[in-house]
Amino acid sequence: MKDTVRMRTSLKEDLEIALNAQVKMEAESSAKYLAMAAWCDRNGYSHSGDFFFAQADEERGHMLKIFKFICDMGGTAITPDVVGIPQEYPSFRSVFETALEQEIMVSQAINRLVGISRRLDDYATENFLQWFVKEQIEEEYIARRQVELFDVIGEEGIGRFTIDMEIAKVTYPGAAGEAEA
């Protein structure tokens, strides 16, 4: 029976398992960003809260994009369980450091998926994943620049207030040129 089921999909079993793991990672990212949004909101950082609410929605979109790809390819997409999401952070800065760490982990996971696709000669999946490779360049850049605001502006006096105001203004400079192309 297993061979008959595999005939319904061009996805190799190893890649399907890895893609489902990525679905789970994206779902966890969405949940972590929701927790960060709530933490920021209840601690008076409403602009940062809004940023993380938008990030949570974006990560959910990434999860759905991969989930749908698995389905479209005839695979078995698995709805992930998401548990154990931290709700508290020791500081405003630590929220953004955690977000940067999360984006780096997602980038590494996407790179592993591309590697598996190449190893299995699955060019369709590799092509699909290129969107995520490009997306992660932007996500890491923004997260890194946001953490840098804490050093550039400083947290003393009105520093945290100013950082909160500036967070959403951080954008990836390549995005403007890409829209024109």
ABEGO torsion letter per residue (X at the ends): XAAAAAAABABBAAAAAAAAAAAAAAAAAAAAAAAAAAAAAAAGBAAAAAAAAAAAAAAAAAAAAAAAAAAAAGBBBBBBBBBGBBABBABAAAAAAAAAAAAAAAAAAAAAAAAAAAAAGBAAAAAAAAAAAAAAAAAAAAAAAAAAAAAAAEABEAAAAAAAAAAAABBBAAAAAAAAX
